[in-house]
């Protein structure tokens, strides 16, 4: 298992429009029981679903409070979310 890429994961999820907000993508990383970072990005209908999720993950990564040299190196998904694997550049 030494050839696995290790690093933090950013999870993105689609949030439907409400009476007060447009539809958006939420990007979240739960560091531990006490620390969770999240941000939202409005959906850009000119972009694909995957591109909208990637932009939201990149927005959260740009606000990362510790290492500012992280980059996204992989992506996975399930029926509800996208998962972006990050690693030091």
Secondary structure, DSSP 8 states (H G I E B T S, - for coil): -TTS----EEEEEEE---SSS--EEEEEEE-SSS-EEEEEEE--TTS-HHHHHHHHHHHHHHT-SS-S-EEEEEEEE-SSEEEEEEEE-
